[in-house]
Amino acid sequence: MSDLSRQQAIVALLDEQAFVSVNDLVSIIGVSPATVRRDIDKLAEAGLGQKVHGGIAASATPGQRRTVNLPFFENRDIAVTQKRAIAETASELVRDGSSIIVHAGSTCFHLASRIANRNLRVFTNSIPLASYLAEHGTCQLTVGAGDLHREPGILYDPALKSYDFFADQFFVGALGISAAGLLESHPLLVRLCNEMSRQANETIVMVDSRKFAVRAPTVALPLSRAHRLITDDGLSDADARMLEDEGVDVVIAPTGEGGQP
């Protein structure tokens, strides 16, 4: 296969999915990892893809971001000020002695760092979050069972039909937000989000204001299931009106920046 043919194949894959790993491209195209990385470099230089850790992601399009589910540790370093402010505000809603479910994702990770040493019972399926709490926390920690799914970084058992726990609050992020609800691209995150929401008295959504421009393909949870939504002070007037129209209780986390950078 020629260089042009390989690169056209990669671009075609990015039209169908937001992220393709180097390992997947090696299997699909049948070339070495070094060749795949060179192709990724050329596509990134041409603006046809975004080089990210472990592979290539679809490029952003004008006016609306493409759905890009970045690897966890890379995503954790994006919009850090906003995520920290949201996590701090969320931590103030957690009652000592209560039980909470914390979903996967970078904003949820920032929340975990703030409640690690409190008198709480924390349930999570997130490997990065559980690892942090195990090493740095003193809270009671319960980790979901199941197979390891590396891309979203979660443990999940699709055969499990019911859970033997119930929590006061479920804290969840999302890849995107629209009037339809919380948006995700990974099917396991969609299913887990729905299941965990049913196991808590209150569902609290934590999303930075960038997420209102992201249009992921699947509704993980309708806004009617969200009791509260915490975002940063970069929220646009249009998005604020949309949330108000949908009856969502919105909490603004101040960043001290007067909006988005």
C-alpha positions as CSV (number, residue, x, y, z in Angstrom):
1,M,0.0,0.0,0.0
2,S,1.4,3.4,-1.0
3,D,1.9,6.3,1.5
4,L,-1.1,8.1,0.0
5,S,-3.4,5.1,0.2
6,R,-2.4,4.5,3.8
7,Q,-3.1,8.1,4.8
8,Q,-6.4,8.1,2.9
9,A,-7.4,5.0,4.9
10,I,-6.6,6.7,8.2
11,V,-8.6,9.8,7.2
12,A,-11.5,7.6,6.3
13,L,-11.3,5.9,9.7
14,L,-11.4,9.3,11.4
15,D,-14.6,10.1,9.6
16,E,-16.2,7.2,11.4
17,Q,-14.6,7.4,14.8
18,A,-13.0,10.1,16.9
19,F,-9.8,8.3,17.8
20,V,-7.7,5.5,16.3
21,S,-4.8,4.0,18.2
22,V,-1.4,3.1,16.7
23,N,-2.0,-0.6,17.5
24,D,-5.4,-0.6,15.7
25,L,-3.8,1.0,12.6
26,V,-1.0,-1.6,12.6
27,S,-3.6,-4.3,12.6
28,I,-5.9,-2.7,10.0
29,I,-3.4,-1.4,7.5
30,G,-0.8,-4.2,8.0
31,V,2.4,-2.0,8.5
32,S,4.8,-1.4,11.3
33,P,4.2,1.0,14.2
34,A,7.0,3.2,12.9
35,T,5.3,3.5,9.6
36,V,2.0,4.3,11.2
37,R,3.6,7.0,13.4
38,R,5.2,8.6,10.3
39,D,1.7,8.7,8.6
40,I,0.2,10.3,11.7
41,D,2.9,13.0,11.7
42,K,2.2,13.8,8.1
43,L,-1.5,13.9,8.6
44,A,-1.1,16.1,11.6
45,E,1.1,18.5,9.7
46,A,-1.5,18.7,6.9
47,G,-4.2,19.5,9.5
48,L,-6.1,16.2,8.7
49,G,-5.8,14.8,12.2
50,Q,-4.6,15.6,15.7
51,K,-1.6,13.7,17.0
52,V,-2.3,12.5,20.5
53,H,-0.8,10.0,22.9
54,G,-1.2,6.5,21.5
55,G,-2.7,7.4,18.2
56,I,-4.5,10.0,16.1
57,A,-7.7,11.9,16.8
58,A,-10.1,13.7,14.4
59,S,-9.3,17.4,14.0
60,A,-11.5,20.1,15.3
61,T,-13.9,21.7,12.8
62,P,-14.8,25.4,12.7
63,G,-17.7,26.4,15.0
64,Q,-18.0,22.9,16.5
65,R,-15.5,20.6,18.0
66,R,-15.3,17.1,16.6
67,T,-15.9,14.3,19.1
68,V,-12.4,13.5,20.5
69,N,-12.3,11.1,23.4
70,L,-8.7,11.7,24.4
71,P,-6.7,9.2,26.5
72,F,-7.3,10.0,30.2
73,F,-3.9,11.4,31.2
74,E,-3.9,13.8,28.2
75,N,-7.4,15.0,28.8
76,R,-6.7,15.6,32.4
77,D,-4.3,18.4,31.4
78,I,-6.9,20.3,29.4
79,A,-8.9,23.2,30.9
80,V,-7.3,22.4,34.3
81,T,-8.3,25.7,36.0
82,Q,-12.0,25.1,35.0
83,K,-11.9,21.5,36.1
84,R,-10.4,22.3,39.5
85,A,-12.9,25.0,40.1
86,I,-15.8,22.7,39.2
87,A,-14.3,19.9,41.4
88,E,-13.9,22.3,44.4
89,T,-17.5,23.4,44.1
90,A,-18.7,19.8,43.8
91,S,-16.7,18.8,46.9
92,E,-18.7,21.3,48.9
93,L,-21.9,19.4,48.1
94,V,-20.5,16.2,49.5
95,R,-21.7,15.5,53.0
96,D,-19.3,13.8,55.5
97,G,-20.4,10.3,56.3
98,S,-22.2,9.9,53.0
99,S,-21.7,7.4,50.2
100,I,-21.0,8.6,46.7
101,I,-20.4,7.2,43.2
102,V,-17.7,8.9,41.2
103,H,-17.6,8.2,37.4
104,A,-14.6,8.0,35.1
105,G,-13.1,11.1,33.6
106,S,-10.7,13.9,34.3
107,T,-13.0,16.3,36.2
108,C,-14.1,13.4,38.4
109,F,-10.4,12.7,39.1
110,H,-10.0,16.3,40.3
111,L,-13.0,15.8,42.6
112,A,-11.4,12.6,44.0
113,S,-8.3,14.4,44.9
114,R,-10.4,16.8,47.0
115,I,-12.4,14.2,48.9
116,A,-9.7,11.5,49.3
117,N,-9.2,12.0,53.0
118,R,-12.8,12.7,54.1
119,N,-15.1,10.4,56.0
120,L,-16.8,8.9,53.0
121,R,-17.6,5.7,51.2
122,V,-16.6,6.1,47.5
123,F,-17.6,3.7,44.8
124,T,-15.9,3.9,41.3
125,N,-15.2,1.9,38.2
126,S,-12.4,4.2,37.2
127,I,-8.9,2.7,37.4
128,P,-7.0,6.1,37.5
129,L,-9.4,7.4,40.2
130,A,-9.2,4.1,42.3
131,S,-5.4,4.0,42.1
132,Y,-5.2,7.6,43.3
133,L,-7.6,7.0,46.2
134,A,-5.8,3.8,47.2
135,E,-2.4,5.5,47.3
136,H,-3.3,8.9,48.7
137,G,-6.7,8.6,50.4
138,T,-8.2,7.4,53.7
139,C,-11.8,7.2,52.6
140,Q,-13.6,3.9,52.3
141,L,-13.1,2.7,48.7
142,T,-15.1,0.2,46.7
143,V,-14.0,-0.6,43.2
144,G,-16.4,-2.1,40.6
145,A,-15.6,-5.5,39.4
146,G,-15.3,-6.8,35.8
147,D,-13.0,-6.8,32.8
148,L,-10.4,-4.0,32.3
149,H,-11.3,-1.7,29.4
150,R,-8.2,0.3,28.8
151,E,-9.4,3.0,26.5
152,P,-12.0,4.5,28.9
153,G,-9.9,3.2,31.9
154,I,-12.7,1.4,33.6
155,L,-13.6,-2.0,35.1
156,Y,-16.9,-3.3,33.8
157,D,-18.9,-6.5,33.8
158,P,-21.6,-6.4,31.1
159,A,-23.2,-9.6,32.5
160,L,-23.9,-7.9,35.9
161,K,-27.6,-7.3,36.1
162,S,-27.8,-5.5,39.5
163,Y,-25.7,-3.8,42.1
164,D,-25.7,-4.4,45.8
165,F,-25.0,-0.8,46.8
166,F,-26.8,2.5,46.8
167,A,-25.3,6.0,47.1
168,D,-26.4,9.4,48.2
169,Q,-24.8,11.1,45.2
170,F,-23.5,10.2,41.7
171,F,-20.9,12.6,40.3
172,V,-20.5,12.3,36.5
173,G,-18.8,14.2,33.7
174,A,-19.5,13.9,30.0
175,L,-17.8,14.3,26.6
176,G,-20.4,16.8,25.5
177,I,-23.6,18.5,26.5
178,S,-26.7,19.4,24.6
179,A,-30.4,19.9,25.2
180,A,-30.7,16.1,24.6
181,G,-28.5,15.4,27.6
182,L,-25.1,14.1,28.5
183,L,-23.2,13.0,25.4
184,E,-20.6,10.2,25.1
185,S,-18.9,8.3,22.3
186,H,-17.8,5.1,24.1
187,P,-20.7,2.6,24.5
188,L,-19.4,1.3,27.9
189,L,-19.5,4.8,29.4
190,V,-23.0,5.3,28.1
191,R,-24.2,2.1,29.7
192,L,-22.3,2.7,33.0
193,C,-23.6,6.2,33.3
194,N,-27.2,5.1,33.1
195,E,-26.7,2.2,35.5
196,M,-24.8,4.4,38.1
197,S,-27.5,7.1,37.9
198,R,-30.1,4.6,39.0
199,Q,-28.0,3.7,42.1
200,A,-28.0,7.1,43.6
201,N,-30.5,9.6,45.1
202,E,-29.0,12.5,43.3
203,T,-27.0,12.8,40.0
204,I,-24.6,15.8,39.8
205,V,-23.1,16.6,36.4
206,M,-19.7,18.2,36.2
207,V,-18.7,19.7,32.9
208,D,-16.5,22.6,31.9
209,S,-18.0,25.1,29.5
210,R,-16.1,23.8,26.5
211,K,-18.2,20.7,26.5
212,F,-21.3,22.6,25.3
213,A,-19.6,22.8,21.9
214,V,-19.0,19.1,21.6
215,R,-21.5,16.9,19.8
216,A,-20.8,13.3,20.6
217,P,-22.9,10.6,19.0
218,T,-24.8,9.1,21.9
219,V,-27.0,10.4,24.7
220,A,-25.7,8.8,27.9
221,L,-28.3,10.5,30.2
222,P,-31.1,12.9,29.5
223,L,-31.0,16.2,31.4
224,S,-34.2,15.3,33.2
225,R,-32.1,12.8,35.1
226,A,-29.6,15.4,36.3
227,H,-30.5,17.0,39.6
228,R,-27.7,19.6,39.3
229,L,-25.1,20.7,36.8
230,I,-21.8,22.4,37.8
231,T,-19.9,24.3,35.2
232,D,-17.4,27.2,35.1
233,D,-18.0,30.9,34.5
234,G,-17.2,30.6,30.8
235,L,-20.8,29.3,30.2
236,S,-22.3,31.3,27.4
237,D,-25.6,33.1,27.7
238,A,-27.1,30.8,25.0
239,D,-26.1,27.6,26.8
240,A,-27.3,29.1,30.1
241,R,-30.7,29.7,28.5
242,M,-30.8,26.2,27.1
243,L,-30.2,24.7,30.6
244,E,-32.8,27.0,32.1
245,D,-35.3,25.9,29.4
246,E,-34.6,22.3,30.3
247,G,-35.2,22.9,34.0
248,V,-31.6,22.2,35.1
249,D,-30.4,23.6,38.4
250,V,-27.0,25.2,37.4
251,V,-24.2,26.0,39.7
252,I,-21.4,28.2,38.4
253,A,-17.9,27.5,39.7
254,P,-15.8,30.7,39.7
255,T,-12.4,30.4,38.1
256,G,-11.2,34.0,38.7
257,E,-10.5,34.3,35.0
258,G,-13.8,36.0,34.0
259,G,-14.7,33.2,31.6
260,Q,-12.8,30.9,29.3
261,P,-9.1,31.5,28.5
